[in-house]
Structures are given as structure tokens and as C-alpha cells.
Amino acid sequence: SLWLPVETNAGDGWVNSHFLTEDVSHDAFCADPEVDELLEKLQAAIEDENGKLLGELVHPDRGLRLRLNWWNEEILVTGEDVQTLFRAQKKYNWGVEDGSGEDIRGSFSEIVMPRLERDLLNATTWNCDEALFGNTAGATVLPEGYEAVRFYSAHRAAPAEQELDWGTWLIGVERWQGRYYISYLVHYRWEI
């Protein structure tokens, strides 16, 4: 971890840089063509299962935070592990399934990729700093600690005949030392 000095009205001290991010205004973020380019590259990396490209989009030390559901614990993937996500057989504990409470365990390719392909690559609406969800009996909450990071919402709308068959990915994008990186991916869908 990289510890940085901070000065506040309450006193001076040190903070782990993982809890810091550069402050970018909503208007500047949403209008920045670099963010659009980053999101296009993310889609290409997912579509082509290109780990090298994905690795270029994620800060090597800060990593990529993944959540299969907003309420399950995050999986933090850092360094070279980001580049091997698409082909690695490493099994993660993604949390528990809504309703059944069954453990969700498997590789990134087995568990996360089908949802990325279905919902992110087929998103019909993209919103800047505004999440879009379909009908659900559950809550749709941004996980604690994610509030300071700007994001885009990639929403795949439900077909008319099945109003509960929708999916949304929130894609956290933060600027670190003047460059934008993908910070997190959080998946949402209908919940019981």
C-alpha cells in the first residue's frame, strides 16, 4: 500500500491511498472524451477476452473491484491477475445467490463473463453518474465506499414480455495521477 500524508482541520496524519481518489466534477467527467474511449476499450476487452487490454485499463496497484451483486463482498483483482482473468481457472467465492442463499463459487469466466456478455455488451442505455435499473423487489444500492468514484451505468432493458429480465453494470471510473482507470464493476439484476 502507498501511504500519503494528509492535512485536515482535525489534524495531520497519513491515509492509505486505496481510500483516496482524484476529485473530478460531474460535468467534467461526463463530457470527457477520454472516459468514452476508456469505456469503448473496456467493451472491446470483454468482447475479445483480451486480458492485456483489460490490464491496461486497470491501475496495477489499485486493482479492479468486482461484485457479482452489490450486497456481496467485493473481489479485488490486482497486478498481473487482471491480465489473466479471462483464462485463469482460479475459483473465487462471489458470495451467495439471492433467494436460495447458495454459495456462488467459480472462475471469472464461469461466473462473471456470462453476465458481462449478456448485460454490459448488450446494454441499451448508458448513463453518466446515474444508475438505471429495472423492476425489482430488492434494493439497488451503491456499495459503501464507492461513493467518491464517478461511474457509468450500462443497462440492458427487459423485453416487454419479461419485465424482470434486465441487467445493469455500474462501471466505476477514477482518475489517478491524471489518468482514468476502470475502478470497479458492480452487477445488478432483479432480486427477490
N, CA and C atoms as a LAMMPS dump frame, in Angstrom:
ITEM: TIMESTEP
0
ITEM: NUMBER OF ATOMS
576
ITEM: BOX BOUNDS ff ff ff
-5.0000000000000000e+02 5.0000000000000000e+02
-5.0000000000000000e+02 5.0000000000000000e+02
-5.0000000000000000e+02 5.0000000000000000e+02
ITEM: ATOMS id mol type element x y z
1 1 1 N 0.83 -1.193 0
2 1 2 C 0 0 0
3 1 3 C 0.867 1.245 0
4 2 1 N 0.375 2.267 -0.634
5 2 2 C 1.052 3.549 -0.653
6 2 3 C 0.343 4.466 0.335
7 3 1 N 1.075 4.924 1.358
8 3 2 C 0.519 5.815 2.376
9 3 3 C 0.904 7.248 2.035
10 4 1 N -0.069 8.142 2.135
11 4 2 C 0.148 9.538 1.773
12 4 3 C -0.157 10.454 2.954
13 5 1 N 0.612 11.544 3.078
14 5 2 C 0.32 12.496 4.155
15 5 3 C -0.933 13.301 3.829
16 6 1 N -1.736 13.591 4.845
17 6 2 C -2.931 14.412 4.666
18 6 3 C -2.963 15.495 5.737
19 7 1 N -3.551 16.616 5.366
20 7 2 C -3.747 17.713 6.298
21 7 3 C -5.233 18.015 6.353
22 8 1 N -5.807 17.994 7.543
23 8 2 C -7.219 18.288 7.724
24 8 3 C -7.393 19.253 8.879
25 9 1 N -8.604 19.779 9.021
26 9 2 C -8.9 20.659 10.146
27 9 3 C -8.791 19.925 11.478
28 10 1 N -9.009 18.598 11.448
29 10 2 C -8.935 17.805 12.667
30 10 3 C -7.506 17.432 13.032
31 11 1 N -6.577 17.644 12.108
32 11 2 C -5.177 17.31 12.372
33 11 3 C -4.532 16.672 11.16
34 12 1 N -3.243 16.508 11.235
35 12 2 C -2.478 15.912 10.15
36 12 3 C -2.269 14.431 10.422
37 13 1 N -2.024 13.686 9.354
38 13 2 C -1.788 12.266 9.525
39 13 3 C -1.469 11.608 8.202
40 14 1 N -1.7 10.317 8.159
41 14 2 C -1.432 9.516 6.977
42 14 3 C -2.674 8.716 6.618
43 15 1 N -2.865 8.459 5.319
44 15 2 C -4.002 7.653 4.871
45 15 3 C -3.537 6.716 3.763
46 16 1 N -4.085 5.515 3.766
47 16 2 C -3.8 4.554 2.721
48 16 3 C -4.392 5.083 1.416
49 17 1 N -3.584 5.127 0.363
50 17 2 C -4.032 5.708 -0.909
51 17 3 C -5.192 4.948 -1.534
52 18 1 N -5.443 3.705 -1.106
53 18 2 C -6.595 2.966 -1.636
54 18 3 C -7.909 3.633 -1.257
55 19 1 N -7.881 4.498 -0.249
56 19 2 C -9.095 5.187 0.186
57 19 3 C -9.198 6.591 -0.402
58 20 1 N -8.315 6.921 -1.319
59 20 2 C -8.316 8.242 -1.953
60 20 3 C -8.582 8.109 -3.444
61 21 1 N -9.126 9.158 -4.018
62 21 2 C -9.285 9.238 -5.462
63 21 3 C -9.251 10.713 -5.842
64 22 1 N -8.898 11.003 -7.078
65 22 2 C -8.903 12.394 -7.522
66 22 3 C -10.335 12.872 -7.672
67 23 1 N -10.587 14.091 -7.265
68 23 2 C -11.916 14.681 -7.369
69 23 3 C -12.105 15.249 -8.77
70 24 1 N -13.073 14.707 -9.489
71 24 2 C -13.419 15.179 -10.824
72 24 3 C -14.894 15.553 -10.786
73 25 1 N -15.223 16.75 -11.233
74 25 2 C -16.622 17.186 -11.191
75 25 3 C -17.469 16.332 -12.134
76 26 1 N -18.752 16.267 -11.827
77 26 2 C -19.703 15.522 -12.652
78 26 3 C -19.65 16.004 -14.103
79 27 1 N -19.723 17.322 -14.301
80 27 2 C -19.759 17.874 -15.659
81 27 3 C -18.487 17.557 -16.431
82 28 1 N -17.338 17.713 -15.78
83 28 2 C -16.065 17.434 -16.452
84 28 3 C -15.952 15.956 -16.795
85 29 1 N -16.358 15.101 -15.871
86 29 2 C -16.274 13.66 -16.081
87 29 3 C -17.173 13.223 -17.238
88 30 1 N -18.426 13.649 -17.213
89 30 2 C -19.398 13.203 -18.215
90 30 3 C -19.095 13.732 -19.612
91 31 1 N -18.355 14.836 -19.703
92 31 2 C -18.039 15.425 -21.003
93 31 3 C -16.66 15.027 -21.522
94 32 1 N -15.913 14.26 -20.755
95 32 2 C -14.529 13.956 -21.115
96 32 3 C -14.454 12.812 -22.142
97 33 1 N -13.919 13.076 -23.328
98 33 2 C -13.812 12.026 -24.343
99 33 3 C -12.871 10.895 -23.926
100 34 1 N -11.951 11.152 -23.003
101 34 2 C -11.067 10.084 -22.52
102 34 3 C -11.864 9.005 -21.79
103 35 1 N -12.922 9.405 -21.107
104 35 2 C -13.769 8.43 -20.412
105 35 3 C -14.511 7.582 -21.433
106 36 1 N -15.045 8.212 -22.483
107 36 2 C -15.729 7.467 -23.544
108 36 3 C -14.788 6.444 -24.18
109 37 1 N -13.567 6.852 -24.44
110 37 2 C -12.577 5.961 -25.036
111 37 3 C -12.25 4.795 -24.094
112 38 1 N -12.14 5.08 -22.809
113 38 2 C -11.874 4.041 -21.821
114 38 3 C -12.997 3.004 -21.806
115 39 1 N -14.249 3.468 -21.84
116 39 2 C -15.395 2.553 -21.837
117 39 3 C -15.464 1.725 -23.116
118 40 1 N -15.115 2.32 -24.243
119 40 2 C -15.077 1.572 -25.505
120 40 3 C -14.012 0.481 -25.447
121 41 1 N -12.864 0.804 -24.862
122 41 2 C -11.795 -0.187 -24.726
123 41 3 C -12.205 -1.301 -23.764
124 42 1 N -12.93 -0.947 -22.71
125 42 2 C -13.416 -1.965 -21.784
126 42 3 C -14.332 -2.94 -22.506
127 43 1 N -15.257 -2.425 -23.312
128 43 2 C -16.159 -3.293 -24.062
129 43 3 C -15.381 -4.188 -25.027
130 44 1 N -14.369 -3.635 -25.677
131 44 2 C -13.55 -4.425 -26.606
132 44 3 C -12.784 -5.508 -25.854
133 45 1 N -12.244 -5.172 -24.687
134 45 2 C -11.501 -6.156 -23.896
135 45 3 C -12.406 -7.311 -23.488
136 46 1 N -13.632 -7.003 -23.096
137 46 2 C -14.574 -8.049 -22.688
138 46 3 C -14.997 -8.881 -23.89
139 47 1 N -15.36 -8.213 -24.975
140 47 2 C -15.833 -8.92 -26.169
141 47 3 C -14.764 -9.86 -26.721
142 48 1 N -13.505 -9.401 -26.739
143 48 2 C -12.406 -10.193 -27.297
144 48 3 C -11.702 -11.046 -26.245
145 49 1 N -12.154 -10.934 -24.987
146 49 2 C -11.49 -11.61 -23.867
147 49 3 C -9.983 -11.318 -23.908
148 50 1 N -9.685 -10.031 -24.031
149 50 2 C -8.313 -9.551 -24.186
150 50 3 C -7.783 -9.086 -22.827
151 51 1 N -7.075 -9.976 -22.162
152 51 2 C -6.547 -9.665 -20.838
153 51 3 C -5.494 -8.585 -20.845
154 52 1 N -4.686 -8.544 -21.895
155 52 2 C -3.656 -7.499 -21.987
156 52 3 C -4.302 -6.124 -22.02
157 53 1 N -5.34 -5.96 -22.827
158 53 2 C -6.037 -4.684 -22.909
159 53 3 C -6.71 -4.359 -21.583
160 54 1 N -7.367 -5.344 -20.974
161 54 2 C -8.002 -5.096 -19.687
162 54 3 C -6.968 -4.634 -18.665
163 55 1 N -5.804 -5.259 -18.676
164 55 2 C -4.745 -4.868 -17.76
165 55 3 C -4.303 -3.426 -17.945
166 56 1 N -4.372 -2.913 -19.161
167 56 2 C -4.004 -1.52 -19.442
168 56 3 C -5.048 -0.539 -18.918
169 57 1 N -6.272 -1.018 -18.713
170 57 2 C -7.368 -0.148 -18.29
171 57 3 C -7.515 -0.065 -16.774
172 58 1 N -6.821 -0.949 -16.058
173 58 2 C -6.931 -1.036 -14.602
174 58 3 C -5.587 -0.654 -13.991
175 59 1 N -5.621 0.206 -12.971
176 59 2 C -4.374 0.59 -12.311
177 59 3 C -3.747 -0.657 -11.692
178 60 1 N -2.45 -0.92 -11.951
179 60 2 C -1.835 -2.166 -11.491
180 60 3 C -1.811 -2.328 -9.97
181 61 1 N -1.727 -1.25 -9.233
182 61 2 C -1.673 -1.337 -7.775
183 61 3 C -3.051 -1.204 -7.134
184 62 1 N -3.891 -0.341 -7.684
185 62 2 C -5.206 -0.108 -7.096
186 62 3 C -6.176 -1.227 -7.445
187 63 1 N -6.003 -1.84 -8.611
188 63 2 C -6.764 -3.019 -8.979
189 63 3 C -8.183 -2.756 -9.439
190 64 1 N -8.879 -3.861 -9.672
191 64 2 C -10.262 -3.859 -10.133
192 64 3 C -11.115 -4.526 -9.067
193 65 1 N -12.131 -3.802 -8.593
194 65 2 C -13.059 -4.337 -7.599
195 65 3 C -14.277 -4.881 -8.338
196 66 1 N -14.575 -6.149 -8.091
197 66 2 C -15.678 -6.828 -8.765
198 66 3 C -16.717 -7.254 -7.75
199 67 1 N -17.988 -7.028 -8.087
200 67 2 C -19.099 -7.506 -7.257
201 67 3 C -20.151 -8.108 -8.168
202 68 1 N -20.46 -9.361 -7.914
203 68 2 C -21.492 -10.026 -8.696
204 68 3 C -22.869 -9.473 -8.343
205 69 1 N -23.047 -9.082 -7.108
206 69 2 C -24.247 -8.391 -6.624
207 69 3 C -23.754 -7.275 -5.709
208 70 1 N -24.469 -6.19 -5.631
209 70 2 C -23.99 -5.064 -4.836
210 70 3 C -23.817 -5.442 -3.369
211 71 1 N -24.592 -6.393 -2.881
212 71 2 C -24.601 -6.723 -1.467
213 71 3 C -23.618 -7.822 -1.098
214 72 1 N -23.02 -8.485 -2.088
215 72 2 C -21.979 -9.471 -1.799
216 72 3 C -20.635 -8.78 -1.662
217 73 1 N -19.704 -9.44 -0.992
218 73 2 C -18.367 -8.884 -0.812
219 73 3 C -17.688 -8.684 -2.159
220 74 1 N -16.797 -7.702 -2.204
221 74 2 C -16.059 -7.462 -3.438
222 74 3 C -14.896 -8.439 -3.561
223 75 1 N -14.523 -8.688 -4.793
224 75 2 C -13.309 -9.424 -5.129
225 75 3 C -12.357 -8.381 -5.699
226 76 1 N -11.181 -8.248 -5.113
227 76 2 C -10.178 -7.292 -5.597
228 76 3 C -9.146 -8.053 -6.405
229 77 1 N -8.981 -7.654 -7.667
230 77 2 C -8.01 -8.282 -8.554
231 77 3 C -6.978 -7.222 -8.912
232 78 1 N -5.712 -7.526 -8.66
233 78 2 C -4.651 -6.544 -8.894
234 78 3 C -3.549 -7.117 -9.77
235 79 1 N -2.683 -6.21 -10.227
236 79 2 C -1.478 -6.588 -10.95
237 79 3 C -1.733 -7.47 -12.15
238 80 1 N -0.861 -8.461 -12.312
239 80 2 C -0.947 -9.353 -13.474
240 80 3 C -2.178 -10.24 -13.444
241 81 1 N -2.804 -10.396 -12.273
242 81 2 C -4.026 -11.206 -12.195
243 81 3 C -5.143 -10.623 -13.055
244 82 1 N -5.144 -9.298 -13.255
245 82 2 C -6.16 -8.672 -14.111
246 82 3 C -5.989 -9.166 -15.545
247 83 1 N -4.742 -9.264 -16.003
248 83 2 C -4.469 -9.677 -17.381
249 83 3 C -4.833 -11.132 -17.641
250 84 1 N -4.876 -11.942 -16.605
251 84 2 C -5.164 -13.364 -16.792
252 84 3 C -6.595 -13.747 -16.407
253 85 1 N -7.426 -12.767 -16.074
254 85 2 C -8.789 -13.063 -15.625
255 85 3 C -9.575 -13.928 -16.602
256 86 1 N -9.459 -13.65 -17.888
257 86 2 C -10.281 -14.342 -18.879
258 86 3 C -9.922 -15.817 -19.032
259 87 1 N -8.673 -16.167 -18.758
260 87 2 C -8.264 -17.558 -18.962
261 87 3 C -7.916 -18.292 -17.668
262 88 1 N -7.814 -17.561 -16.565
263 88 2 C -7.439 -18.179 -15.291
264 88 3 C -8.551 -19.089 -14.783
265 89 1 N -8.164 -20.178 -14.17
266 89 2 C -9.122 -21.115 -13.6
267 89 3 C -9.292 -20.917 -12.101
268 90 1 N -8.684 -19.857 -11.567
269 90 2 C -8.788 -19.58 -10.138
270 90 3 C -10.255 -19.426 -9.75
271 91 1 N -10.658 -20.13 -8.703
272 91 2 C -12.037 -20.074 -8.221
273 91 3 C -12.156 -19.009 -7.142
274 92 1 N -13.155 -18.171 -7.275
275 92 2 C -13.445 -17.137 -6.291
276 92 3 C -14.767 -17.455 -5.609
277 93 1 N -14.93 -16.949 -4.422
278 93 2 C -16.217 -17.005 -3.736
279 93 3 C -16.893 -15.662 -3.997
280 94 1 N -17.869 -15.649 -4.885
281 94 2 C -18.539 -14.418 -5.308
282 94 3 C -19.658 -14.015 -4.35
283 95 1 N -19.926 -14.81 -3.344
284 95 2 C -20.981 -14.5 -2.379
285 95 3 C -22.051 -15.567 -2.41
286 96 1 N -23.282 -15.126 -2.158
287 96 2 C -24.404 -16.067 -2.133
288 96 3 C -25.475 -15.624 -3.112
289 97 1 N -26.199 -16.592 -3.623
290 97 2 C -27.272 -16.342 -4.588
291 97 3 C -28.486 -15.77 -3.87
292 98 1 N -29.096 -14.769 -4.475
293 98 2 C -30.308 -14.18 -3.937
294 98 3 C -31.402 -15.244 -3.899
295 99 1 N -32.129 -15.298 -2.81
296 99 2 C -33.223 -16.259 -2.684
297 99 3 C -32.791 -17.574 -2.066
298 100 1 N -31.908 -18.309 -2.745
299 100 2 C -31.519 -19.638 -2.253
300 100 3 C -30.45 -19.575 -1.172
301 101 1 N -29.623 -18.55 -1.196
302 101 2 C -28.521 -18.465 -0.252
303 101 3 C -27.368 -19.392 -0.587
304 102 1 N -27.43 -20.038 -1.75
305 102 2 C -26.359 -20.938 -2.183
306 102 3 C -25.093 -20.143 -2.492
307 103 1 N -23.944 -20.734 -2.156
308 103 2 C -22.667 -20.11 -2.475
309 103 3 C -22.487 -20.013 -3.983
310 104 1 N -21.919 -18.903 -4.416
311 104 2 C -21.576 -18.718 -5.822
312 104 3 C -20.057 -18.821 -5.902
313 105 1 N -19.58 -19.919 -6.446
314 105 2 C -18.153 -20.166 -6.496
315 105 3 C -17.766 -20.585 -7.903
316 106 1 N -16.72 -19.962 -8.424
317 106 2 C -16.238 -20.318 -9.75
318 106 3 C -15.249 -19.291 -10.255
319 107 1 N -14.746 -19.522 -11.44
320 107 2 C -13.781 -18.602 -12.046
321 107 3 C -14.51 -17.38 -12.595
322 108 1 N -13.752 -16.366 -12.907
323 108 2 C -14.28 -15.164 -13.542
324 108 3 C -15.015 -15.542 -14.827
325 109 1 N -14.399 -16.41 -15.638
326 109 2 C -15.005 -16.81 -16.922
327 109 3 C -16.309 -17.561 -16.727
328 110 1 N -16.385 -18.379 -15.683
329 110 2 C -17.588 -19.176 -15.446
330 110 3 C -18.743 -18.346 -14.887
331 111 1 N -18.427 -17.436 -13.995
332 111 2 C -19.469 -16.732 -13.245
333 111 3 C -19.742 -15.322 -13.766
334 112 1 N -18.699 -14.53 -13.97
335 112 2 C -18.877 -13.109 -14.3
336 112 3 C -19.048 -12.877 -15.806
337 113 1 N -18.26 -13.564 -16.623
338 113 2 C -18.302 -13.315 -18.064
339 113 3 C -19.696 -13.462 -18.679
340 114 1 N -20.462 -14.498 -18.343
341 114 2 C -21.804 -14.575 -18.947
342 114 3 C -22.664 -13.342 -18.648
343 115 1 N -22.51 -12.777 -17.467
344 115 2 C -23.298 -11.587 -17.105
345 115 3 C -22.765 -10.338 -17.8
346 116 1 N -21.451 -10.271 -17.971
347 116 2 C -20.886 -9.149 -18.72
348 116 3 C -21.334 -9.211 -20.183
349 117 1 N -21.273 -10.398 -20.759
350 117 2 C -21.679 -10.551 -22.161
351 117 3 C -23.161 -10.235 -22.341
352 118 1 N -23.962 -10.722 -21.442
353 118 2 C -25.414 -10.536 -21.558
354 118 3 C -25.836 -9.094 -21.289
355 119 1 N -25.304 -8.498 -20.237
356 119 2 C -25.832 -7.208 -19.799
357 119 3 C -24.979 -6.002 -20.195
358 120 1 N -23.67 -6.104 -20.09
359 120 2 C -22.839 -4.944 -20.437
360 120 3 C -22.683 -4.818 -21.945
361 121 1 N -22.349 -5.914 -22.612
362 121 2 C -22.149 -5.838 -24.061
363 121 3 C -23.453 -5.616 -24.814
364 122 1 N -24.578 -5.939 -24.2
365 122 2 C -25.888 -5.719 -24.831
366 122 3 C -26.661 -4.571 -24.199
367 123 1 N -25.953 -3.706 -23.5
368 123 2 C -26.617 -2.572 -22.849
369 123 3 C -27.295 -1.689 -23.894
370 124 1 N -28.517 -1.286 -23.579
371 124 2 C -29.28 -0.418 -24.481
372 124 3 C -29.229 1.046 -24.047
373 125 1 N -28.842 1.279 -22.786
374 125 2 C -28.766 2.641 -22.271
375 125 3 C -27.51 2.798 -21.42
376 126 1 N -26.795 3.886 -21.661
377 126 2 C -25.608 4.235 -20.865
378 126 3 C -25.872 5.584 -20.211
379 127 1 N -25.7 5.659 -18.902
380 127 2 C -25.903 6.912 -18.165
381 127 3 C -24.643 7.274 -17.406
382 128 1 N -24.336 8.548 -17.376
383 128 2 C -23.187 9.039 -16.63
384 128 3 C -23.621 9.455 -15.233
385 129 1 N -23.011 8.849 -14.219
386 129 2 C -23.267 9.178 -12.809
387 129 3 C -24.732 9.005 -12.404
388 130 1 N -25.468 8.224 -13.16
389 130 2 C -26.865 7.951 -12.834
390 130 3 C -27.164 6.488 -13.137
391 131 1 N -27.521 5.743 -12.113
392 131 2 C -27.8 4.325 -12.287
393 131 3 C -29.219 4.127 -12.812
394 132 1 N -29.36 3.195 -13.725
395 132 2 C -30.658 2.853 -14.281
396 132 3 C -30.906 1.376 -14.01
397 133 1 N -32.051 1.073 -13.397
398 133 2 C -32.395 -0.301 -13.047
399 133 3 C -33.804 -0.604 -13.556
400 134 1 N -34.099 -1.891 -13.644
401 134 2 C -35.444 -2.323 -13.978
402 134 3 C -36.239 -2.575 -12.713
403 135 1 N -37.419 -3.171 -12.878
404 135 2 C -38.267 -3.506 -11.73
405 135 3 C -37.58 -4.559 -10.871
406 136 1 N -37.671 -4.395 -9.556
407 136 2 C -37.098 -5.359 -8.632
408 136 3 C -37.753 -5.223 -7.267
409 137 1 N -37.829 -6.333 -6.565
410 137 2 C -38.339 -6.301 -5.197
411 137 3 C -37.221 -5.961 -4.218
412 138 1 N -35.974 -6.051 -4.672
413 138 2 C -34.826 -5.786 -3.823
414 138 3 C -34.39 -4.334 -3.89
415 139 1 N -33.371 -4.033 -3.125
416 139 2 C -32.79 -2.688 -3.126
417 139 3 C -31.721 -2.599 -4.21
418 140 1 N -31.481 -1.404 -4.679
419 140 2 C -30.404 -1.155 -5.635
420 140 3 C -29.526 -0.064 -5.033
421 141 1 N -28.471 -0.505 -4.378
422 141 2 C -27.638 0.389 -3.584
423 141 3 C -26.207 0.363 -4.1
424 142 1 N -25.573 1.513 -4.125
425 142 2 C -24.15 1.578 -4.427
426 142 3 C -23.408 1.134 -3.173
427 143 1 N -22.505 0.158 -3.287
428 143 2 C -21.824 -0.329 -2.082
429 143 3 C -21.09 0.781 -1.332
430 144 1 N -21.056 0.638 -0.027
431 144 2 C -20.374 1.611 0.824
432 144 3 C -18.908 1.707 0.422
433 145 1 N -18.416 2.927 0.362
434 145 2 C -17.035 3.159 -0.018
435 145 3 C -16.837 3.429 -1.497
436 146 1 N -17.902 3.285 -2.29
437 146 2 C -17.804 3.512 -3.729
438 146 3 C -18.289 4.912 -4.122
439 147 1 N -18.814 5.652 -3.166
440 147 2 C -19.494 6.922 -3.459
441 147 3 C -18.591 7.979 -4.089
442 148 1 N -17.308 7.971 -3.781
443 148 2 C -16.412 9.024 -4.27
444 148 3 C -15.972 8.804 -5.714
445 149 1 N -16.275 7.63 -6.26
446 149 2 C -15.812 7.296 -7.605
447 149 3 C -16.942 7.547 -8.604
448 150 1 N -16.65 8.307 -9.635
449 150 2 C -17.618 8.541 -10.712
450 150 3 C -17.891 7.22 -11.43
451 151 1 N -19.034 7.122 -12.094
452 151 2 C -19.365 5.863 -12.748
453 151 3 C -20.255 6.079 -13.96
454 152 1 N -20.31 5.046 -14.771
455 152 2 C -21.289 4.937 -15.841
456 152 3 C -22.162 3.736 -15.55
457 153 1 N -23.412 3.827 -15.943
458 153 2 C -24.356 2.735 -15.805
459 153 3 C -24.625 2.175 -17.198
460 154 1 N -24.395 0.865 -17.357
461 154 2 C -24.701 0.174 -18.607
462 154 3 C -25.907 -0.714 -18.33
463 155 1 N -27.053 -0.367 -18.922
464 155 2 C -28.314 -1.035 -18.602
465 155 3 C -28.869 -1.761 -19.828
466 156 1 N -29.152 -3.05 -19.628
467 156 2 C -29.87 -3.828 -20.643
468 156 3 C -31.314 -3.918 -20.186
469 157 1 N -32.181 -3.315 -20.945
470 157 2 C -33.595 -3.282 -20.576
471 157 3 C -34.23 -4.657 -20.75
472 158 1 N -35.256 -4.899 -19.963
473 158 2 C -36.004 -6.154 -20.054
474 158 3 C -36.896 -6.127 -21.295
475 159 1 N -37.076 -7.275 -21.929
476 159 2 C -38.032 -7.323 -23.038
477 159 3 C -39.454 -7.149 -22.498
478 160 1 N -40.346 -6.682 -23.331
479 160 2 C -41.721 -6.388 -22.911
480 160 3 C -42.416 -7.589 -22.284
481 161 1 N -42.142 -8.776 -22.788
482 161 2 C -42.827 -9.969 -22.285
483 161 3 C -42.242 -10.506 -20.977
484 162 1 N -41.101 -9.968 -20.537
485 162 2 C -40.487 -10.444 -19.296
486 162 3 C -39.85 -9.252 -18.575
487 163 1 N -40.658 -8.486 -17.856
488 163 2 C -40.207 -7.227 -17.27
489 163 3 C -39.121 -7.379 -16.203
490 164 1 N -38.892 -8.603 -15.717
491 164 2 C -37.882 -8.806 -14.681
492 164 3 C -36.54 -9.25 -15.251
493 165 1 N -36.47 -9.438 -16.549
494 165 2 C -35.247 -9.922 -17.19
495 165 3 C -34.393 -8.744 -17.66
496 166 1 N -33.846 -8.017 -16.715
497 166 2 C -32.985 -6.875 -17.033
498 166 3 C -31.653 -7.059 -16.315
499 167 1 N -30.658 -6.277 -16.719
500 167 2 C -29.357 -6.321 -16.061
501 167 3 C -28.639 -4.996 -16.196
502 168 1 N -27.937 -4.611 -15.154
503 168 2 C -27.189 -3.354 -15.143
504 168 3 C -25.806 -3.588 -14.554
505 169 1 N -24.814 -2.991 -15.167
506 169 2 C -23.465 -2.937 -14.606
507 169 3 C -23.131 -1.483 -14.311
508 170 1 N -22.688 -1.213 -13.097
509 170 2 C -22.112 0.091 -12.789
510 170 3 C -20.605 -0.048 -12.961
511 171 1 N -20.045 0.867 -13.74
512 171 2 C -18.627 0.83 -14.081
513 171 3 C -17.966 2.043 -13.443
514 172 1 N -17.223 1.8 -12.377
515 172 2 C -16.525 2.88 -11.692
516 172 3 C -15.302 3.299 -12.488
517 173 1 N -15.146 4.604 -12.65
518 173 2 C -14.008 5.162 -13.381
519 173 3 C -13.394 6.238 -12.503
520 174 1 N -12.139 6.052 -12.168
521 174 2 C -11.472 7.074 -11.367
522 174 3 C -10.216 7.559 -12.057
523 175 1 N -9.873 8.787 -11.718
524 175 2 C -8.647 9.367 -12.257
525 175 3 C -7.594 9.309 -11.164
526 176 1 N -6.457 8.781 -11.535
527 176 2 C -5.357 8.647 -10.591
528 176 3 C -4.103 9.18 -11.267
529 177 1 N -3.529 10.221 -10.684
530 177 2 C -2.338 10.879 -11.223
531 177 3 C -2.541 11.283 -12.682
532 178 1 N -3.73 11.867 -12.948
533 178 2 C -4.029 12.446 -14.254
534 178 3 C -4.527 11.483 -15.319
535 179 1 N -4.712 10.217 -14.986
536 179 2 C -5.155 9.233 -15.98
537 179 3 C -6.378 8.492 -15.455
538 180 1 N -7.329 8.208 -16.349
539 180 2 C -8.525 7.463 -15.967
540 180 3 C -8.263 5.958 -15.983
541 181 1 N -8.866 5.269 -15.016
542 181 2 C -8.787 3.817 -14.913
543 181 3 C -10.165 3.259 -14.562
544 182 1 N -10.414 2.006 -14.966
545 182 2 C -11.597 1.291 -14.5
546 182 3 C -11.32 0.884 -13.058
547 183 1 N -12.207 1.261 -12.164
548 183 2 C -12.014 1.022 -10.733
549 183 3 C -12.853 -0.147 -10.224
550 184 1 N -14.112 -0.208 -10.663
551 184 2 C -14.981 -1.283 -10.192
552 184 3 C -16.028 -1.65 -11.231
553 185 1 N -16.554 -2.869 -11.087
554 185 2 C -17.695 -3.36 -11.859
555 185 3 C -18.656 -3.985 -10.86
556 186 1 N -19.88 -3.458 -10.803
557 186 2 C -20.896 -3.978 -9.887
558 186 3 C -22.129 -4.349 -10.704
559 187 1 N -22.598 -5.585 -10.526
560 187 2 C -23.732 -6.079 -11.292
561 187 3 C -25.027 -5.981 -10.493
562 188 1 N -26.11 -5.653 -11.184
563 188 2 C -27.457 -5.594 -10.596
564 188 3 C -28.406 -6.329 -11.531
565 189 1 N -29.388 -6.959 -10.926
566 189 2 C -30.474 -7.598 -11.679
567 189 3 C -31.662 -7.714 -10.745
568 190 1 N -32.753 -8.256 -11.25
569 190 2 C -33.936 -8.414 -10.42
570 190 3 C -33.606 -9.267 -9.209
571 191 1 N -34.112 -8.854 -8.056
572 191 2 C -33.925 -9.622 -6.821
573 191 3 C -35.262 -9.906 -6.186
574 192 1 N -35.273 -10.966 -5.392
575 192 2 C -36.493 -11.364 -4.661
576 192 3 C -36.764 -10.373 -3.536
